[in-house]
Amino acid sequence: MTRRLPLLALALVLVTLSVAFARPLPVTPAAPLQDAAGDIWWGAVPPGGTSRPVLVFVHGRRGIGPSWWGPTLYSGVNDTYLYAYNAGYRTAFVQLDGPTGTPSRSMWSNGETLRGQIDRIANHYGVEQVILIGHSKGGVDIDTAVVHYGAARRVSRVFTLASPHWGTPLADLGYSWWGGWLAAVLGEKDDGLYILQPAYMRYFRSLTDGRPEKANVPYFTGSGTNWGPLFAPLWFAGLSLGGANDGLVPEPRTHIPGGMHLFTRDWHHDNIRLGRTAFPLLQPFFEPPAVAAAAGPVAAPQPAGAGLSLQPALNQILRGGEIDGTTRAGLPVERGVESAGFALLTSDPAMRGVLVTPAGQRLAAQGHIQLDGESFFAGATAWGWDVAAPESGEWSVEIRGRGAYLLVVRLESRLDLSLQGLSADGDLTGARLSATVPGGQARVSALALPAIPGQAQPAAIAAGVPFHQRGPLAEAPASLPTSEIVNLAVTITGTTADGSSFERNLATSIFTGSSHSPVGPRVRIYLPLLPTLGDSKR
C-alpha cells in the first residue's frame, strides 16, 4: 500500500494540471479605438458579443477614458476591459472632463455630455439600452444624465463604485479656512470639487431622488474600506476622513437612496475599479434575472442606505495657511490618546516639516509622497508621522519654506465629545452650536466663509466674513444652479475630566438656498466667531 502512495499523488497532480490547462486562457483584445470626436473609445467586439449587453464605463473626477485598461495610480494595469471582453461583452469608454490635468466639471455639465454619448453608443451598437458603470464622481455624473437629461430610456442598469452620492468631507476641507489656502495654490477649486461638498450633494439628492425617471432603472452600489499602504497617497486622505472610508469617500456616502448595495470590501478607492476586484461581483447583475439565475447563486444585494449615518467625526485637529519662512503649528493632545496620525501637505516639495513632541524631541517625517492624479490636493507633497500612545501636552509641527500648507491630525482617543446644533441633513435653521464632554468643559467657536468656485481668495479667507453679517456671495458658474454654499470652520476647545486640554476642528458646509431654491428659505444660524484670525494655530 505504501508503494502506491507516490503513484497516487502523482496521478492527482497530473489530473489537477490537466484540468488547469483545459481552462481557456484570457484572450488579450485589441486596444480600444478612439472615436473621431475624441470622447469615446470603442472596445473590440468579442466572439458572440452581439447577444450580450453593452457596458459603458464612466471615469471619476479628473479621470480619463483609458483608465479602464491602462495603468492606474497605485494598482498596476486596470484589467476591466480584459475581463469584460473575455466575458463576452461589448464595451465603450467615455471621457468627460477633458485631457489629464484640466479642471473637472460639475455633474450638470458632465451629465448633459454623457446623455449625448449614451445615444451615440447605443446607435453605434444598434441596441436600445446600455449598462452604465461609474467610478467615483462618474456615478454622480451618471445619476444626473439618467434623471435630469433624459437618458433613463436608454439605460437598463446603473452600477457605481465608490461614488460620493452624498459628497465627501474632503471637498469641504478644500474650501475650508484651513485647507482653502492650499487648494487655491494647487488649482483644486473647480466645479467638480465644489459640487462634491456634502451640502451641495444634499441639495442634489433633494432634486434627484424619487424622480419618476429612476423608476425603471435599477441602481447598484459598491464600496471599499481600505486606505492603501501607510503613507501612500490615499492614506493621507483616509486619515483625514477617519472611520470606514476608501481613502477618498466615507463608506456610508457611497449608498444611493432607492438603490441596492452589492458589496463593501477591503479595497481602496483606486483598486475597487479593477476587473479582478469588482467585475466578478457586478457581472451576475448585468444579465436579465433568468440568465443570472442560470449562472448560479450570488450574494443578495441589500437596500442601499440602510442605517445610513452621515454624522461628522469629531477626532481631528486642523491647521493651515500661507508661510514665507518658518512657522510652528501647535496643538494640544489630551491624556488617553491611543494613537495620533499627522499628515502635512505642502504646496512646494522644497518645504520641510518636523514634528516636535511636548518634551522638545524633534521627529523627522516617517514617510512622504507626491499626491497626483485623481487624489484630492493633487500636486501637493505629503509628509506623515504615525505616533502610538503620544504623550499629552503641546505638540507642534515646525514648517519651513514658502507656500501654503495643510496639517491634519487624527486622534484615536477615549474623549467622549459631542457637538449639538449641527444636523447631518444640513437643516441649521435657528441652530446654536454647543459642545459637551463628560466631567469637563467645552467651548465652541466658528468661522463662516463663502465657498466661491474656482477663486483663489486668501484675502477673503483671511477676512473671515461672518455668516450673519456677510454681503451677497459671488456668483457661481452658470453650470451650477442654485449654488450658495457657506463653509463652517468649527473649533471646539476645552478641558477633559482629568484636567488636560483638548481641541477638535471640523470643516463642514451649509447649503443656504436662494429665492428660487426648491429646498426652502435661507437658514439662520448663530455662531460665536473665532476671537483672532492671524495666529499660528489656524
Secondary structure, 3 states (H helix, E strand, C coil): CCCHHHHHHHHHHHHHHHHHHHCCCCCCCCCCEECCCCCEEECCCCCCHHHCCEEEEECCCCCCHHHHCCECCCCCECCHHHHHHHCCCEEEEECCCCCCCCCCCCHHHHHHHHHHHHHHHHHHHCCCCEEEEEECHHHHHHHHHHHHCCCHHHEEEEEEECCCCCCCHHHHHHCCCCCHHHHHHHCCCCHHHHCCCHHHHHHHHHHHCCCHHHCCCCEEEEEECCCCCCCCHHHHHHHHHCCCECCCCEHHHHCCCCCEEEEEECCCCCHHHCCCCCHHHHHHHCCCHHHHHHCCCCCCCEECCCCCCCCCCCCEEEEEEEEEEEEEEEEEECCCEEEEEEEEEECCCCCEEEEECCCCCEECCCEEEECCCCCCCCCCEEEEEEEECCCCEEEEEEEEEEEEEEEEEEEEECCCCEEECCCCCCCCCCEECEEECCCCEEEEEEEEEECCCCCCCHHHHHHCCCHHHCCCCCCCCCCCCCCCEEEEEEEEEEECCCCCEEEEEEEEEEECCCCCCCCCCCCCEECCCCCCCCCCCC
